[in-house]
Amino acid sequence: MAGISKRQADAHDRILDAAGALAELIELSGIEIDEDDLEELTIYLARNAPRVKAILKGLGKWPWE
């Protein structure tokens, strides 16, 4: 990642950390998904966190929690 600022590098690291946490959550669910597809999906979700958050905002707690 030559030529990027520390701020950009830190943002990229946060995206990768979030993607890793999302991947773990999906793997724990038992959903079977190809490793490459899982990586692409979780990075996409992490990069679009504000939109994902807005979509999920109104859900609140699930009844079984």
BELMOBEL-V417997 format. One record per backbone hydrogen bond with DSSP energy under -0.5 kcal/mol. CO is the residue of the C=O (numbers start at 1). NH is the residue of the N-H. Records with the same first field share a line. If there is no record, write none. Layout:
BEGIN
CO: NH ; NH
END
This chain:
BEGIN
1: 4
5: 9
6: 10
7: 11
8: 12
9: 13
10: 14
11: 15
12: 16
13: 17
14: 18
15: 19
16: 20
17: 21
18: 22
19: 23
20: 24
21: 25
22: 26
23: 27
24: 28
25: 29
26: 29 ; 30 ; 31
27: 30
31: 33
34: 38
35: 39
36: 40
37: 41
38: 42
39: 43
40: 44
41: 45
42: 46
43: 47
44: 48
46: 49
48: 51 ; 52
49: 53
50: 54
51: 55
52: 56
53: 57
56: 59
57: 60
62: 65
END
